[in-house]
């Protein structure tokens, strides 16, 4: 509120204005309560005071009657319907009103109470202003202290980081001669080994080469043995699962979404694992067993100048990562299979099987035959070797 009592439209009200309005409302409520209490109490007057008030009332009534204006006469020219009626004086028939007299002492008490409330409101407003200023000053001081403490901590952290960085740089600089000496020694030993191998006999060179390739060859043979063990344990189950059709062989009383999930999360991954297991059982070109056989033949027939870099790289790919990957994927397929199967059982138990998921035997046979004909029909006919409209193929 503004000093004149008009609201400040569009401007935010301060804490002082809100508190001032609350105090004024409290004062008005207390004044109304005092007025109501004063009016509800009967006047305690003595007989003399009552007689005096009655005389004053009679005098006032007499003065009112004496000062009443004269009654207007009948108009001659007025119509009979208007002048023939007698005009009644309201003062003669109206009841006399009692005049309530309020003691001056009571009015003084109300005014004094009002002044006290106003003074109290002003004191409270001043106290609130003082508290608000003190709080703002305290908040500003606290924020400044927090910012200063934060800057000090950041400065300490930067200082510690700089000290650590300088220490690391000093340690690296001190370690450079030792690292250089170690590298030089390793290079010297390699050069000496090369000279020894070059000057040694062919059998000695082959023995040194076999010793160098031994870790890779041992890891590859161990991986092949582990894959063979996995094939023995989980291979039959994976092959049985992989032989299923991704959608047709799933339970027909499952919903379409669950049957699709079964094919995508279980059957297709099982086919991929079977393909990997088969690759470790083959002995054809570039299979893991064939790579091991090539390395063993190379170590027996090696001669200076033989290129072995590609074979070494291929051998490094046959390691323990494949058995680990197979075990993880088998466990994941089993976990997914268990979840999907449980979901299917719960779906059937609820009885909420949609009509499209219920397939009779006759419908199932027709649908299976049509699906197989669509998938495998193209395999019976020879495949097209050239695009249509491109002319005859070139002679070989």
N, C-alpha and C positions, 0 to 999 in steps of 0.2 A: 504493500500500500504506500502511496505517496503521502507527504505531510498533510495534504488537504483531504485525504480520505478516498481519493480516486485510485482505482487499481492501475498498475503499470502493465498495460497490455503489451505482450511480446517480450517483456524483460523477465529474466528469472528472479524469483523471490529469494532474498537472502535469509539466513538463519535468524537474524535480528527481527526482520519483518514478520516472519512466521511466529516467532515467540511473542512479539508485540500483539499480534492478532489474538493469540491464545489468551494472553493476559487480559485484554479488553473484553473478550467474551466471558471470561471468568468474573470480571468486575460487574458486567451487566447482569449476569446470572445472580450474583450475590445481592445486587441492589434490588432486583425483582423479588428475591426471597424476603428481604427486609421490608419492602413495601407490602407484600402479601401478609407478612406477620403483623405489621402495624395496623392494617385494615381489618384483620380478623379479631383483634383484641377489642373488647367493649370499653367505652369511655368510663373511667372511674371518676365521676363528678359529684360534688357535694350538692345538697338541696339548694343552697344559695346560688351556686353556679347554674344549676338547672333552671331555677326561676328566672335568673338574669337572661339566660339564653332564650327562654320562652318569651320574655318581654321584647327582646331584640327581634325575635321572629314575628311577633304581632306588629311591631313598629314597621318592619320591612313590608309586611303584607298591606298595612294601611297606606304606606307610601306608594306601593304598586297600584292600589285602587285609586288613590288621589291623582296620580300621574297618568291614568288611563285616558286615551283620547276620547272626545265626545262622540256619542252615537250618531251616525248620519240619519237625517230625516227621510220621510218617504218621498219618493219622486212622483210628481204629479203626472208627468208624461210617460212614466213607465207603464208597461202592461200590467193588467190586474193579476196575471199569473205570477208576476214577480213581486209587486208591491204589496200584495195581500198577505204574504207570509211574514210571520213574526221572526225577527232576527234574535237569536239567543246569544247572550254573552257567555263565552266559554269560561271566562274567569269566575262566573257565578256557580257553574256546575263542576268545574275541574277540581280534583282533589288537591289539597295543599301539599307541596313537596317539603320534605324535611331536609334541612341544610346541615351537612356534616361538617363539624368544626374539628380541625386537626390541631393538636397542641403544638405550639412553636418549638418546644423542647425536642419533640420527636423529629421534626424536620431538621433541626440542627444536628441531631444524632445521625440521621441518614446522610446529610452532607459531609459530616465529619468522617463517616465510614467510607464514603466515596473518595474523599481526599486521601484517606489512608491507603485504600486500594490502589489509587493512581500512583501514590508515592512508592508502594510496594512493587507495582509493575515496573516503574522506572528503575528501581534498584535492581530488580531481577534482570531487566534488559541490559543494564550496564554491567552486571555480573557476567551475563552470558557473553556479551561482547568481549569482556576481558578474558574469559576462559577461551573463547575462540581465537583471539589474538595470541594467547599463550600457547595454544595447541598448534597453531600455524607456525609460530616461531620454533616450537619444539620439533615439529615435523621437519621443518627446513634444516634445523641443526642435525637431526638424526640422519636425514638423507645425505647431507654433506659428509657426515662421519662415515656412513656406509660406502659412499663413493670413494672417499679417501682410503678406507681400508681395502676396498677392491683394487684400487690402483697400486697400493703397496704390495698386495698379494701377487698381482700380475707382474709387477716389477721384480719381485723375488723369484717368481717362476722363470721369467726371461733371463734373470741373472744365472739361475741354476742351469738352464738350458745352454746358455753360452759357455759356462764352465765345463759342462759335460761335452759340448761340441769341441772345445779346445783340447780337452783331455783325449777324446777319440782321435782327433787329428794328430796329436803328439804320439799316441800309441801307434797309429798307422804309419807315421813317418819313421818311428823307431823300428817297426817291423818290416819296412821295405828292404833293408839289406839282407835280413834273414830269409825273407820270401824269395828274393832274387837268388840268394845262394842255394836255396833248396831247389828252385827251378833249374838252375844251372847244373846242379848235381844230378837231378833226374835226367836232364838232357844228355849229360856226359855218360850216365849209365846206359841210357838207351843207345847212344852212339857206340859205346863199347860192346853192348849186346849185339848190335847190328854187325859190327866188325867180327865179333866172335862167331856169329851165325854164318856170316859170309865166308869166313876162313875155315869154318868147320866142314865136316863131311855132310853128305846129303841126309844120311840117317839122323845125324845130330840135329840138323835143321828141321827135319820133320818132327823129331821128338820135342823140340822147343816150340814149334807151331802147335802141336797137339796139346802141350801144357798151357799155351795161351788160350786155346779154344775150349779147354776143358770145362770152365764154369758155365759157358753158354750151352755146351752140349749136355752137361748134366741137368741143367734146368729144363731143357727141352724134353729130355727123356722122362724126367719126373712129371712134367705136365701131361705127357702122353699116357703115362701109367695112371695118373689121377683121373683123366677123362675116361679111360677104360673102366676104372672102378665106378665112376658115376654112371656110365652106360650099363654096367651090370646091375646097379641098384635101382636107378630110376628110368632107364631106357625103355623097358616094356610099357610102363604106365604112360610115359610121354608119347610113345608111338601109338598106343591105343587112343589117347586123347587127340593126337594130331590127325588120326584117320577119320575122325568124325567130320560131318559137314558143319560148317560154321553156323548155320541157322536151322537146316532141316532136321538134323539129328538132336537138337536140343529139345527138352520136354515140351510137348505141345500144349499142356495146360498152364504154361507160364505165359506172362504177358510178352508182347513183342519186344518191348524195351529190355526186359530181362534176358530174353533169348539172344538179342543182338549183343548185349553186354557179355554174355557167356562166350560167344564166338570171338569177340574182339579182345577180351581180357584173358582168356584161357586157351582156346583152341588155336588161334593164330600164333600166340607166343610159343605154344608147345611145338608147332611146326618149325619155327625158327630154331629152337633148341635141338630138335631132331636133325635138322640140316647141319648144325655145328658138330653134333656127335658123329654123324656120318662122315664129315670131313676129316675127323681124327681117326676113323677106321680105314679110310682109303689109303692106297699106296701109289696112286697115280701121280702125275707131274704136279709139283708145288704143294702137295698135301704135307701136313706136318711129319708123317712117317717118312715120306719121300725126301723131305729136306734133311732129316737126320741121316738117312742113308747116303745122300749126296755128300754130306760133311764127312762122314766116316770114310767114304771112298776117296775124297779129296785129301784127307790127312794121310792116307796110305800111298797115294800116287803124286803127292805135291812135288813140284820142282820150282826152282827160282824163276820168277817172272809170271807165275800163274795168277790170274785175276780172281780174287776171292772176296772182294768187297760186297758184291750183291748177295752172295751166299751167306756171308756173315750177318748181313742185315736181315735176311729172311729167317735165319736161325734165331735171331734175337726176338722175333715176334712170337715164337713158340715158348711161352713162359707160364708162370703160375697164375697170370691174370685170367686165362681161359677157365681153369677149374673153379676159381673163385667166382667168376661171372656165372657159370653154369649153376653152381650151388645157390647163389642168390636168386637167380631167376626161377629155379625150381621151387624154392621156398615161397617166392612171391606168387607164382601160379597157384600153389596149394592154398595160400591164404585167400586169394581172390575166389578160387573155386568154393572154398568153405563159406565165404560171405554170400556169394550168389546163390548157392544151394540153400542156405538158411533163408534167404529172402524168398526164394521160390516156395519153400515149404510154408512159410508164413502167409504168402499170397494165396496158396491153395487152401489153407486152413480157414481163412476168412470167408471163403465162398464167393468172393467178389471177382470171379474170373470173367473178363469181357467176352462177348459172343465171338469176336474174331479170333480169340485164342483157343476156342474149342473146335477141334478138327476130328471128324469121324474117320473110320478106317478107310472107307471108300474115297473120301475126299483127300486123305493123306496120300493114298497110293497114286491117285491122278496127279496131285501136285508134285510129288517126288519124281514121277516119270517125266513130267513136263520140265522140271528144273534140271534134271540130269541131261535131257535132250538138248536143252538150251545151252548148257555149259560145255558138254562134251561132243555136241553134234559137229562142230567145226573140225574136230581132230580126225574124223573119218575121211574127209575130203582132202585132196592135196592143197596145200597153201599156195596162194598167188605169189608169183616170183617177181612180177613187174606191174607197174601201174597201168591201168587201162588207158588206151589211146596214145601210148608212147612209142608205138612201132615195135618192130621185131628186136629182140636182144642182139647185141653184138656177138659175133662168133668168137669162140675162145682161141 
